[in-house]
Amino acid sequence: MAPEVVFKRLEPKDIDDVMIVERRSFPPEVQQSKRELLNTIGYPKSIGMLAYVDGKPVAYGVGAPLEVYPCPGIDKHYGQGYTFYLESIAVVPEERGKGIGSALFKKIIELAKEQGYKRLTGHAYRDGWQLARRFGARRLFKSEEFYLDGSDAIYYEIWLT
């Protein structure tokens, strides 16, 4: 029998668990810092979720209103106040392919709708883009060398209404 996945809303006190997932999910050159993630978690209307298996953190997702991010030129909806930007979603390697990322993404979408967001956007590596597509994401454009490791990103949107 597969272990149960437990999801909880992300709070600042959970940052050490987030950092465990961050370090295990991404190479050092693209990992976000504790400070960056705490800043996101602390914004009003931010949304964050953590997933645990057997009491161990295995995944997280976090984001905030699009306007929190200094990128007004890339999105025509910037400044409208109804777009949630999914800053990061990560699943530790040994738990990938088990549906945890999909369940986490679904919960974040549900919370975004509950908080009144009409749209969700994000930048994603190839795997993240494939995940977003399962929820109806539409590719808006490719950001070349977006990530610190020089990788490209797909900028996508999902309408929540």
C-alpha positions in Angstrom: 0.0 0.0 0.0 1.3 3.4 -1.0 2.1 5.9 1.8 -0.4 8.7 2.3 0.5 12.2 1.0 -0.4 14.9 3.5 -0.8 18.5 2.2 -0.7 21.6 4.3 -0.8 25.4 3.7 2.7 26.8 3.7 3.6 29.2 6.6 6.9 31.0 7.3 7.6 28.6 10.1 7.8 25.8 7.4 10.7 27.3 5.6 13.2 24.7 6.6 11.0 22.0 5.1 10.7 24.0 1.9 14.5 24.3 1.8 14.9 20.6 2.1 12.7 20.1 -1.0 14.4 23.0 -2.8 17.9 21.5 -2.2 16.9 18.0 -3.2 15.0 19.1 -6.3 17.2 21.6 -8.1 20.9 22.0 -8.8 22.7 24.6 -6.6 23.0 27.1 -9.4 19.2 27.5 -9.7 18.1 27.0 -6.1 16.2 29.9 -4.5 17.5 31.2 -1.2 15.6 31.0 2.0 15.3 34.8 2.0 13.7 34.8 -1.5 11.2 32.1 -0.5 10.3 33.7 2.8 9.7 37.0 0.9 7.2 35.3 -1.3 5.5 33.4 1.5 5.1 36.7 3.4 3.3 38.6 0.7 -0.4 39.3 1.1 -2.4 36.9 -1.1 0.5 34.6 -1.5 -0.3 30.9 -1.7 2.0 28.1 -0.7 1.5 24.4 -0.1 3.8 21.6 1.3 3.4 17.9 0.7 4.7 15.3 3.1 5.1 11.5 2.8 5.8 9.6 6.1 6.3 12.9 7.8 9.0 14.0 5.4 8.7 17.0 3.1 8.6 15.9 -0.5 7.1 18.8 -2.5 6.1 22.4 -2.3 4.6 25.1 -4.5 4.5 28.8 -3.8 3.6 32.0 -5.6 2.0 35.5 -5.2 0.2 38.1 -7.1 1.9 38.8 -10.5 2.4 42.4 -9.5 4.8 41.3 -6.7 7.4 40.5 -9.4 9.2 43.2 -11.3 8.2 42.2 -14.8 5.5 44.6 -16.1 6.5 44.3 -19.7 6.1 40.6 -20.1 2.4 40.2 -19.3 -0.4 42.4 -20.6 -2.4 41.6 -17.5 0.2 43.0 -15.2 -1.3 45.6 -12.9 -4.8 44.2 -13.1 -4.6 42.4 -9.8 -6.2 39.1 -10.8 -3.2 37.0 -11.8 -1.5 34.6 -9.5 2.2 33.9 -10.5 3.3 30.4 -9.5 6.9 31.1 -8.6 8.1 27.6 -7.9 6.8 24.1 -7.7 9.1 21.2 -6.8 9.0 17.5 -6.1 12.0 15.6 -4.8 13.3 13.2 -7.4 12.3 9.9 -5.7 8.7 11.0 -5.5 8.3 12.2 -9.0 5.9 10.3 -11.3 3.6 9.4 -8.4 1.0 12.1 -8.9 2.2 14.4 -6.0 3.1 17.3 -8.3 -0.3 17.0 -10.1 -2.2 17.0 -6.7 -0.2 19.9 -5.5 -0.8 21.9 -8.7 -4.5 21.2 -8.4 -4.6 22.3 -4.7 -2.8 25.6 -5.7 -5.3 26.2 -8.5 -8.2 25.6 -6.0 -6.7 28.1 -3.5 -6.1 30.6 -6.2 -9.7 30.5 -7.2 -10.8 30.7 -3.6 -8.7 33.9 -3.2 -10.4 35.5 -6.2 -7.7 35.1 -8.8 -9.0 34.7 -12.4 -5.7 33.6 -13.9 -2.5 31.7 -13.1 0.8 32.1 -14.8 4.3 30.9 -14.4 7.6 30.1 -16.0 8.5 26.5 -16.2 11.2 24.1 -17.3 10.1 21.4 -19.7 8.7 19.1 -16.9 6.8 21.9 -15.2 5.4 22.9 -18.6 4.1 19.4 -19.1 2.5 19.5 -15.7 0.8 22.8 -16.3 -0.5 21.6 -19.7 -2.5 18.9 -17.8 -4.4 21.7 -16.2 -5.2 23.6 -19.5 -2.1 25.8 -19.6 -1.5 27.8 -22.8 2.0 28.7 -23.9 2.4 32.4 -24.2 6.1 32.6 -25.2 9.6 31.1 -24.5 12.0 33.1 -22.3 15.5 32.3 -23.5 18.1 31.7 -20.9 15.6 32.6 -18.2 17.1 30.4 -15.4 20.5 31.0 -13.8 21.8 27.8 -15.4 21.1 29.2 -18.8 18.0 27.1 -19.5 15.0 28.4 -21.3 11.6 28.7 -19.8 8.1 28.5 -21.1 5.8 31.3 -19.9 2.2 30.0 -19.6 -1.2 31.0 -18.5 -4.2 29.1 -17.1 -7.6 30.9 -17.0 -9.3 30.0 -13.7 -12.8 31.3 -14.5 
